[in-house]
Amino acid sequence: MKRLRWPSWMPVDPYIVLLIATVGLAALLPARGPAADVASGASTAAIAFLFFLYGARLSTREALDGLKHWRLHVTVLACTFVVFPLLGIAARGLVPVLLDQPLYQGLLFLTLVPSTIQSSIAFTSIARGNVPAAICAGSFSSLVGIVLTPLLAAALLGSSGGGFSAHSLVTIVLQLLVPFVAGQLLRRWIGGFVTRHKKVLGLVDRGSILLVVYTAFSEGMVRGIWHQVSAARLGALLAVEAVLLAVMLALTWYGARALRFGRADRIAIQFAGSKKSLASGLPMASVLFGAHASLAVLPLMLFHQMQLMVCAVIAKRRARDPEAREERTEPAPATDPQGTAGTADPAGSATTAAAAGTAGTAGSGARSR
């Protein structure tokens, strides 16, 4: 039987279609009463399992090797957890002219979450950038974000974000950090299993995110939160996020050039430093925002699709620019000047396939990490 494929002319990530369908299901059939308790418990377990898988997938040796290229990783972390939040704080001036307070809180939360992993790798590979650096940069960002994102949210959003407290931070540690560390500790025994069953486990973690979305939006529907959002506000939010993405893409590219990074490193910095992770942000929002999580994750969901579509176009153009053509005529070095492995993808054919899928569908191969 022939396998069905997502149409190459469709510029929408199929996973986003599933997310939108999940939101529609929550709007038509929200979980109520005992069903809501079951969905909430299942969502909590799914989040813990999701971060356990993240821990089991991260190679400690690769992470330690990546530390040799510390300038690049510090640059990406600064973009993710300093520049992005500063832009989010500056957007406070758009309230109430363009954004209302709940949407602004979601936008600010968007600027606090970690960078992606898989899509950063895929786009960097397409553009012939430093793929090992993109792997390490995304992994470091996700690891740091487990601790730093809740702290930044507590500092910048305060009680208006849904009741941040010491209890919320403890919940984050127990629900996200502890499973992640457990995955790292057990990686020696389960790492081979995780590697052999990447596709199956990928379906599991994406299914977990869909469950988190359904639970959050169901609670929002039951509490009537969605009556606060108008079409005009959503249009304004999209415009603001387009500007935010454009600013970060420009800052990461030209800023990396000013810092004298080579072309391959600039590509990794641009794709790792300009994006935000839906997979990390959704579970954190469900813990930190509670009943208000549906509005908190809406800006992140919109930004996620926007970044995939725009970065897919940029990656393909980077692959065709004169510098890339010159590199194709020269043998790739085994090691770059910073000590990081060259531009070959150590993840092998899996990452190459993901990159090829992204090029064809404007992001369908670069899932949200």
Helices and strands as residue ranges (DSSP letters): H 14-28, H 33-57, H 60-66, G 67-69, H 70-78, I 79-83, H 84-90, G 91-94, H 101-110, H 118-126, H 131-157, G 158-161, H 166-172, I 173-177, H 178-196, H 198-222, G 225-228, H 231-258, H 263-273, H 278-289, G 290-292, H 293-320, H 322-328, H 349-361
